Amino acid sequence: MATFFELGLESQIGNKNQLVKINKLINWERLRGYLRKIHKNENHNLGGPTGYDPLKMFKAILLGQWHNLSDPGLEESLRVRLDFMAFTGFEMGSAIPDETTLCRF
């Protein structure tokens, strides 16, 4: 079920955006199994905060590589670019990983 943010993105970005096309073309959920257990809390109950969704983080790292962005640049782009939000699944107003989190991932 799409959120209001996701519904609004479609009208703002459109279907001609390359990231929208790539996002629809790839079955990202198939990659989730490869990203499983990437967080220590998934292997052992060590406490601490819950990590970001590994699939969203993986997609963010792809964007950084594809657009030749530094970690601070990627953090900023995830906060302001609608196409980056639509591609990764992060939403406006939700928690966005900071540059250190992106670097360590």
OpenMM code with the backbone's topology and positions (N, CA, C; nanometers):
from openmm import Vec3, app, unit

residues = "MET ALA THR PHE PHE GLU LEU GLY LEU GLU SER GLN ILE GLY ASN LYS ASN GLN LEU VAL LYS ILE ASN LYS LEU ILE ASN TRP GLU ARG LEU ARG GLY TYR LEU ARG LYS ILE HIS LYS ASN GLU ASN HIS ASN LEU GLY GLY PRO THR GLY TYR ASP PRO LEU LYS MET PHE LYS ALA ILE LEU LEU GLY GLN TRP HIS ASN LEU SER ASP PRO GLY LEU GLU GLU SER LEU ARG VAL ARG LEU ASP PHE MET ALA PHE THR GLY PHE GLU MET GLY SER ALA ILE PRO ASP GLU THR THR LEU CYS ARG PHE".split()
positions = [
    Vec3(0.0850, -0.1176, 0.0000),
    Vec3(0.0000, 0.0000, 0.0000),
    Vec3(0.0898, 0.1242, 0.0000),
    Vec3(0.0660, 0.2105, -0.0909),
    Vec3(0.1479, 0.3304, -0.1067),
    Vec3(0.1093, 0.4359, -0.0025),
    Vec3(0.2092, 0.5083, 0.0442),
    Vec3(0.1845, 0.6181, 0.1380),
    Vec3(0.1474, 0.7431, 0.0582),
    Vec3(0.0999, 0.8455, 0.1279),
    Vec3(0.0676, 0.9719, 0.0606),
    Vec3(0.1923, 1.0310, -0.0038),
    Vec3(0.3065, 1.0149, 0.0624),
    Vec3(0.4318, 1.0654, 0.0070),
    Vec3(0.4633, 0.9970, -0.1258),
    Vec3(0.4502, 0.8641, -0.1287),
    Vec3(0.4790, 0.7895, -0.2513),
    Vec3(0.3824, 0.8261, -0.3634),
    Vec3(0.2568, 0.8448, -0.3297),
    Vec3(0.1581, 0.8835, -0.4310),
    Vec3(0.1899, 1.0206, -0.4890),
    Vec3(0.2326, 1.1124, -0.4053),
    Vec3(0.2685, 1.2456, -0.4517),
    Vec3(0.3949, 1.2466, -0.5349),
    Vec3(0.4862, 1.1536, -0.5055),
    Vec3(0.6112, 1.1473, -0.5813),
    Vec3(0.5873, 1.1140, -0.7278),
    Vec3(0.4959, 1.0227, -0.7529),
    Vec3(0.4695, 0.9823, -0.8908),
    Vec3(0.4290, 1.1014, -0.9769),
    Vec3(0.3481, 1.1891, -0.9210),
    Vec3(0.3048, 1.3043, -1.0000),
    Vec3(0.4171, 1.4074, -1.0136),
    Vec3(0.5060, 1.4167, -0.9157),
    Vec3(0.6150, 1.5141, -0.9208),
    Vec3(0.7306, 1.4689, -1.0097),
    Vec3(0.7645, 1.3427, -1.0033),
    Vec3(0.8815, 1.2924, -1.0763),
    Vec3(0.8444, 1.2439, -1.2156),
    Vec3(0.7371, 1.1680, -1.2242),
    Vec3(0.6969, 1.1119, -1.3521),
    Vec3(0.7687, 0.9814, -1.3807),
    Vec3(0.7250, 0.9134, -1.4844),
    Vec3(0.7804, 0.7825, -1.5200),
    Vec3(0.9020, 0.7911, -1.6107),
    Vec3(0.9424, 0.9102, -1.6530),
    Vec3(1.0565, 0.9237, -1.7432),
    Vec3(1.1892, 0.9326, -1.6685),
    Vec3(1.1846, 0.9503, -1.5382),
    Vec3(1.3057, 0.9587, -1.4577),
    Vec3(1.3777, 0.8239, -1.4610),
    Vec3(1.5089, 0.8273, -1.4814),
    Vec3(1.5880, 0.7043, -1.4927),
    Vec3(1.5824, 0.6199, -1.3657),
    Vec3(1.5856, 0.6833, -1.2506),
    Vec3(1.5815, 0.6074, -1.1257),
    Vec3(1.4470, 0.5385, -1.1061),
    Vec3(1.3397, 0.6032, -1.1475),
    Vec3(1.2071, 0.5420, -1.1396),
    Vec3(1.2027, 0.4200, -1.2301),
    Vec3(1.2589, 0.4324, -1.3503),
    Vec3(1.2612, 0.3194, -1.4441),
    Vec3(1.3424, 0.2028, -1.3889),
    Vec3(1.4601, 0.2309, -1.3338),
    Vec3(1.5454, 0.1255, -1.2776),
    Vec3(1.4757, 0.0596, -1.1590),
    Vec3(1.4132, 0.1394, -1.0762),
    Vec3(1.3463, 0.0866, -0.9567),
    Vec3(1.2349, -0.0109, -0.9934),
    Vec3(1.1647, 0.0192, -1.1009),
    Vec3(1.0568, -0.0687, -1.1458),
    Vec3(1.1097, -0.1908, -1.2201),
    Vec3(1.2244, -0.1781, -1.2810),
    Vec3(1.2807, -0.2849, -1.3627),
    Vec3(1.3375, -0.4001, -1.2798),
    Vec3(1.3942, -0.3690, -1.1639),
    Vec3(1.4637, -0.4689, -1.0822),
    Vec3(1.3738, -0.5159, -0.9691),
    Vec3(1.3756, -0.6470, -0.9458),
    Vec3(1.3050, -0.7041, -0.8316),
    Vec3(1.3981, -0.6955, -0.7112),
    Vec3(1.3891, -0.5861, -0.6382),
    Vec3(1.4810, -0.5591, -0.5281),
    Vec3(1.4641, -0.6558, -0.4125),
    Vec3(1.3460, -0.7068, -0.3936),
    Vec3(1.3221, -0.7975, -0.2812),
    Vec3(1.4059, -0.9253, -0.2926),
    Vec3(1.4444, -0.9627, -0.4107),
    Vec3(1.5304, -1.0809, -0.4276),
    Vec3(1.6681, -1.0581, -0.3670),
    Vec3(1.7112, -0.9319, -0.3589),
    Vec3(1.8412, -0.9006, -0.2997),
    Vec3(1.8374, -0.9009, -0.1474),
    Vec3(1.7187, -0.8932, -0.0904),
    Vec3(1.7060, -0.8842, 0.0548),
    Vec3(1.7735, -1.0036, 0.1243),
    Vec3(1.7623, -1.1213, 0.0654),
    Vec3(1.8236, -1.2399, 0.1245),
    Vec3(1.9749, -1.2289, 0.1343),
    Vec3(2.0376, -1.1652, 0.0369),
    Vec3(2.1830, -1.1464, 0.0397),
    Vec3(2.2251, -1.0443, 0.1450),
    Vec3(2.1358, -0.9536, 0.1775),
    Vec3(2.1663, -0.8486, 0.2743),
    Vec3(2.1277, -0.8878, 0.4167),
    Vec3(2.0660, -1.0054, 0.4298),
    Vec3(2.0225, -1.0510, 0.5616),
    Vec3(2.1431, -1.0707, 0.6531),
    Vec3(2.1243, -1.0427, 0.7781),
    Vec3(2.2257, -1.0606, 0.8827),
    Vec3(2.3452, -0.9672, 0.8680),
    Vec3(2.3257, -0.8556, 0.8005),
    Vec3(2.4339, -0.7582, 0.7857),
    Vec3(2.4512, -0.6769, 0.9146),
    Vec3(2.3441, -0.6659, 0.9924),
    Vec3(2.3510, -0.5951, 1.1199),
    Vec3(2.3803, -0.6936, 1.2319),
    Vec3(2.4627, -0.6548, 1.3268),
    Vec3(2.4964, -0.7415, 1.4391),
    Vec3(2.3729, -0.7819, 1.5186),
    Vec3(2.2776, -0.6913, 1.5307),
    Vec3(2.1570, -0.7214, 1.6085),
    Vec3(2.0750, -0.8331, 1.5460),
    Vec3(2.0943, -0.8603, 1.4193),
    Vec3(2.0222, -0.9704, 1.3567),
    Vec3(2.0861, -1.1037, 1.3936),
    Vec3(2.2171, -1.1040, 1.4167),
    Vec3(2.2875, -1.2267, 1.4531),
    Vec3(2.2794, -1.2555, 1.6023),
    Vec3(2.2922, -1.1527, 1.6835),
    Vec3(2.2929, -1.1653, 1.8284),
    Vec3(2.2086, -1.0519, 1.8861),
    Vec3(2.1404, -1.0803, 1.9925),
    Vec3(2.0607, -0.9762, 2.0560),
    Vec3(2.1527, -0.8924, 2.1449),
    Vec3(2.2253, -0.7993, 2.0857),
    Vec3(2.3214, -0.7173, 2.1582),
    Vec3(2.2627, -0.5868, 2.2084),
    Vec3(2.1394, -0.5608, 2.1773),
    Vec3(2.0795, -0.4338, 2.2161),
    Vec3(2.1202, -0.3238, 2.1203),
    Vec3(2.0961, -0.2031, 2.1604),
    Vec3(2.1297, -0.0898, 2.0756),
    Vec3(2.0170, -0.0576, 1.9802),
    Vec3(2.0336, 0.0503, 1.9057),
    Vec3(1.9269, 0.0925, 1.8145),
    Vec3(1.9125, -0.0035, 1.6964),
    Vec3(1.7933, -0.0080, 1.6444),
    Vec3(1.7670, -0.0875, 1.5255),
    Vec3(1.8285, -0.0166, 1.4050),
    Vec3(1.8956, -0.0918, 1.3213),
    Vec3(1.9591, -0.0328, 1.2038),
    Vec3(1.8585, 0.0026, 1.0960),
    Vec3(1.9048, 0.0766, 0.9976),
    Vec3(1.8207, 0.1101, 0.8822),
    Vec3(1.7976, -0.0162, 0.8003),
    Vec3(1.6926, -0.0133, 0.7228),
    Vec3(1.6619, -0.1243, 0.6337),
    Vec3(1.7810, -0.1469, 0.5403),
    Vec3(1.8394, -0.2669, 0.5412),
    Vec3(1.9582, -0.2918, 0.4581),
    Vec3(1.9350, -0.2691, 0.3089),
    Vec3(1.8145, -0.2968, 0.2612),
    Vec3(1.7866, -0.2755, 0.1190),
    Vec3(1.7872, -0.1269, 0.0842),
    Vec3(1.7308, -0.0438, 0.1720),
    Vec3(1.7346, 0.1011, 0.1496),
    Vec3(1.8784, 0.1515, 0.1519),
    Vec3(1.9568, 0.0993, 0.2444),
    Vec3(2.0971, 0.1406, 0.2549),
    Vec3(2.1749, 0.0983, 0.1302),
    Vec3(2.1522, -0.0234, 0.0830),
    Vec3(2.2197, -0.0720, -0.0372),
    Vec3(2.1859, 0.0168, -0.1571),
    Vec3(2.0583, 0.0521, -0.1703),
    Vec3(2.0175, 0.1381, -0.2807),
    Vec3(2.0799, 0.2770, -0.2684),
    Vec3(2.0920, 0.3261, -0.1448),
    Vec3(2.1561, 0.4563, -0.1239),
    Vec3(2.3028, 0.4504, -0.1663),
    Vec3(2.3725, 0.3430, -0.1305),
    Vec3(2.5132, 0.3285, -0.1685),
    Vec3(2.5269, 0.3212, -0.3208),
    Vec3(2.4342, 0.2523, -0.3856),
    Vec3(2.4353, 0.2490, -0.5328),
    Vec3(2.4240, 0.3900, -0.5896),
    Vec3(2.3349, 0.4691, -0.5350),
    Vec3(2.3181, 0.6068, -0.5829),
    Vec3(2.4463, 0.6873, -0.5649),
    Vec3(2.5123, 0.6691, -0.4517),
    Vec3(2.6383, 0.7386, -0.4280),
    Vec3(2.7425, 0.7028, -0.5314),
    Vec3(2.7495, 0.5754, -0.5675),
    Vec3(2.8456, 0.5311, -0.6676),
    Vec3(2.8078, 0.5813, -0.8075),
    Vec3(2.6820, 0.5663, -0.8436),
    Vec3(2.6363, 0.6055, -0.9768),
    Vec3(2.6498, 0.7550, -1.0012),
    Vec3(2.6334, 0.8349, -0.8963),
    Vec3(2.6376, 0.9811, -0.9105),
    Vec3(2.7670, 1.0414, -0.8587),
    Vec3(2.8633, 0.9550, -0.8243),
    Vec3(2.9954, 0.9995, -0.7787),
    Vec3(2.9846, 1.0993, -0.6636),
    Vec3(2.9082, 1.0599, -0.5613),
    Vec3(2.8842, 1.1477, -0.4470),
    Vec3(2.9700, 1.1064, -0.3278),
    Vec3(3.0184, 1.2040, -0.2550),
    Vec3(3.0842, 1.1766, -0.1271),
    Vec3(2.9755, 1.1353, -0.0276),
    Vec3(3.0158, 1.0845, 0.0874),
    Vec3(2.9161, 1.0473, 0.1885),
    Vec3(2.8335, 1.1685, 0.2344),
    Vec3(2.8955, 1.2846, 0.2600),
    Vec3(2.8132, 1.4020, 0.2936),
    Vec3(2.7210, 1.4427, 0.1778),
    Vec3(2.7710, 1.4308, 0.0548),
    Vec3(2.6887, 1.4651, -0.0612),
    Vec3(2.5714, 1.3704, -0.0775),
    Vec3(2.5948, 1.2427, -0.0487),
    Vec3(2.4869, 1.1445, -0.0566),
    Vec3(2.3828, 1.1710, 0.0509),
    Vec3(2.4278, 1.2006, 0.1720),
    Vec3(2.3333, 1.2333, 0.2794),
    Vec3(2.2455, 1.3517, 0.2394),
    Vec3(2.3068, 1.4552, 0.1886),
    Vec3(2.2320, 1.5745, 0.1470),
    Vec3(2.1337, 1.5411, 0.0341),
    Vec3(2.1781, 1.4628, -0.0625),
    Vec3(2.0916, 1.4267, -0.1749),
    Vec3(1.9732, 1.3429, -0.1290),
    Vec3(1.9951, 1.2545, -0.0316),
    Vec3(1.8850, 1.1737, 0.0211),
    Vec3(1.7814, 1.2599, 0.0923),
    Vec3(1.8238, 1.3753, 0.1413),
    Vec3(1.7323, 1.4651, 0.2117),
    Vec3(1.6533, 1.5563, 0.1173),
    Vec3(1.7095, 1.5885, 0.0006),
    Vec3(1.6466, 1.6914, -0.0828),
    Vec3(1.5994, 1.6430, -0.2204),
    Vec3(1.6538, 1.5355, -0.2711),
    Vec3(1.6160, 1.4913, -0.4057),
    Vec3(1.5006, 1.3922, -0.4006),
    Vec3(1.3917, 1.4289, -0.4620),
    Vec3(1.2740, 1.3427, -0.4613),
    Vec3(1.2999, 1.2099, -0.5317),
    Vec3(1.3767, 1.2125, -0.6412),
    Vec3(1.4024, 1.0873, -0.7115),
    Vec3(1.4885, 0.9926, -0.6284),
    Vec3(1.5802, 1.0458, -0.5473),
    Vec3(1.6601, 0.9625, -0.4583),
    Vec3(1.5706, 0.9005, -0.3499),
    Vec3(1.4773, 0.9799, -0.2964),
    Vec3(1.3855, 0.9281, -0.1953),
    Vec3(1.2973, 0.8183, -0.2536),
    Vec3(1.2475, 0.8415, -0.3735),
    Vec3(1.1608, 0.7423, -0.4376),
    Vec3(1.2379, 0.6134, -0.4646),
    Vec3(1.3620, 0.6251, -0.5077),
    Vec3(1.4422, 0.5072, -0.5402),
    Vec3(1.4745, 0.4263, -0.4154),
    Vec3(1.5172, 0.4928, -0.3085),
    Vec3(1.5600, 0.4217, -0.1883),
    Vec3(1.4440, 0.3792, -0.0989),
    Vec3(1.3378, 0.4562, -0.0980),
    Vec3(1.2264, 0.4273, -0.0085),
    Vec3(1.2273, 0.5125, 0.1168),
    Vec3(1.3300, 0.5968, 0.1331),
    Vec3(1.3288, 0.6910, 0.2446),
    Vec3(1.2248, 0.7970, 0.2130),
    Vec3(1.1590, 0.8470, 0.3167),
    Vec3(1.0540, 0.9458, 0.2960),
    Vec3(1.0881, 1.0764, 0.3633),
    Vec3(1.0308, 1.1833, 0.3119),
    Vec3(1.0487, 1.3141, 0.3721),
    Vec3(0.9925, 1.3100, 0.5138),
    Vec3(1.0690, 1.3573, 0.6071),
    Vec3(1.0256, 1.3560, 0.7458),
    Vec3(1.0665, 1.2303, 0.8211),
    Vec3(1.1106, 1.1269, 0.7489),
    Vec3(1.1562, 1.0060, 0.8174),
    Vec3(1.3060, 1.0169, 0.8438),
    Vec3(1.3565, 0.9271, 0.9241),
    Vec3(1.4995, 0.9275, 0.9561),
    Vec3(1.5807, 0.8923, 0.8318),
    Vec3(1.6784, 0.9762, 0.8020),
    Vec3(1.7702, 0.9543, 0.6894),
    Vec3(1.9070, 0.9238, 0.7496),
    Vec3(1.9770, 0.8237, 0.6978),
    Vec3(2.1096, 0.7939, 0.7540),
    Vec3(2.2062, 0.9104, 0.7339),
    Vec3(2.2880, 0.9342, 0.8362),
    Vec3(2.3867, 1.0406, 0.8236),
    Vec3(2.5092, 0.9884, 0.7480),
    Vec3(2.6024, 1.0783, 0.7186),
    Vec3(2.7178, 1.0423, 0.6361),
    Vec3(2.8024, 0.9322, 0.6986),
    Vec3(2.8166, 0.9300, 0.8314),
    Vec3(2.8950, 0.8266, 0.8977),
    Vec3(2.8282, 0.6901, 0.8853),
    Vec3(2.6990, 0.6865, 0.8989),
    Vec3(2.6241, 0.5612, 0.8837),
    Vec3(2.6392, 0.5088, 0.7417),
    Vec3(2.6299, 0.5967, 0.6435),
    Vec3(2.6471, 0.5562, 0.5047),
    Vec3(2.7879, 0.5035, 0.4807),
    Vec3(2.8865, 0.5697, 0.5357),
    Vec3(3.0256, 0.5291, 0.5188),
    Vec3(3.0500, 0.3909, 0.5796),
    Vec3(2.9961, 0.3684, 0.6962),
    Vec3(3.0186, 0.2414, 0.7656),
    Vec3(2.9424, 0.1260, 0.7051),
    Vec3(2.8346, 0.1554, 0.6361),
    Vec3(2.7579, 0.0486, 0.5723),
    Vec3(2.8404, -0.0116, 0.4598),
] * unit.nanometer
topology = app.Topology()
chain = topology.addChain("A")
for resn in residues:
    res = topology.addResidue(resn, chain)
    for name in ("N", "CA", "C"):
        topology.addAtom(name, app.Element.getBySymbol(name[0]), res)
